[in-house]
Amino acid sequence: MGRHPSQDRLTIEPDDLTRQPVRELIAEHLADMHATSPAESVHALDHAALQEPEVSFWTSWSDGTLLGCAALKELSPFEGEIKTMRTRREARGRGVASHLLTFLIDESRRRGYHRISLETGSQDFFAPARRLYARHGFTPCPPFADYQADPNSVFMTLRLSEESTADG
């Protein structure tokens, strides 16, 4: 009942970041991150970093309109990191972010990851994102990968399997 009428037409597809609307969405995302957090606390990936081999990038569309994007970075064969979750302002409140996050969780399971983690901001601007992640089972965790403790960052993780992750 609470679904937006176009939610059923949402598609998610791999993207190479060459289309102008996608490039503009990434530029908007980076601008917001830099406007919200000190430069040393911005961990968003730019266009070039989103095209690195260990990063997979997808966009969400409805009837030919870009709604959002998300990336998954492989940290090891056992762990991934969610990067660049972004919904266009005009598309917010339509379930796009939840749809993308569910896709990333399913993709992480398909890849055999034991867990996926993420870094997001601690500022009020990021409160909706933190609530979204918590609704999907993510819990706070210490810094992971190359991250350091930072009062501007919140680290969250989701365990995908009960297997030991001591090796990854």
Secondary structure, DSSP 8 states (H G I E B T S, - for coil): --S-TTGGG-EEEE--S-SHHHHHHHHHHHHHHHHHS-GGG-----HHHHTSTTEEEEEEEETTEEEEEEEEEEEETTEEEEEEEEE-GGGTTSSHHHHHHHHHHHHHHHTT-SEEEEEEE-SGGGHHHHHHHHHTT-EE----TT----TTEEEEEEE--SS--TT-
